[in-house]
Amino acid sequence: RQVGLLDKIKKSIVLKQSTSNPESIKNTENKIIQLKKQFEQNPDNCTILTKLYTCYVEISNTEKKIECLKKISTLSPGDFYPFQQLADIYLNELDDVPQAQLYQNRANEIKNSF
């Protein structure tokens, strides 16, 4: 299992806002293209998806962040992280309290089952 690496990547992800620097945005968009290609060849790879999610955090693409997190939660249903992040996005970015609560409850169920 790739838990160690995934945990390191997750810990390095801080919900940082895009630093509207055109060059860094371009670099991130190029990285997204590469990661999408890698993911097409490895559709069960959560590490690639997590890196992709990080890129979408960097460019503040809420829709794509949600898409990545939902895929991660499907591939790794025992991992509370994607559910926790989804709860945060729905609460803080989309102001959708019921949906946020749903994901938070799911994250809590997983955390408490250990």
Secondary structure, DSSP 8 states (H G I E B T S, - for coil): --HHHHHHHHHH---------HHHHHHHHHHHHHHHHHHHH-TT-HHHHHHHHHHHHHTT-HHHHHHHHHHHHHH-TT-HHHHHHHHHHHHHTS--HHHHHHHHHHHHHHHHT-
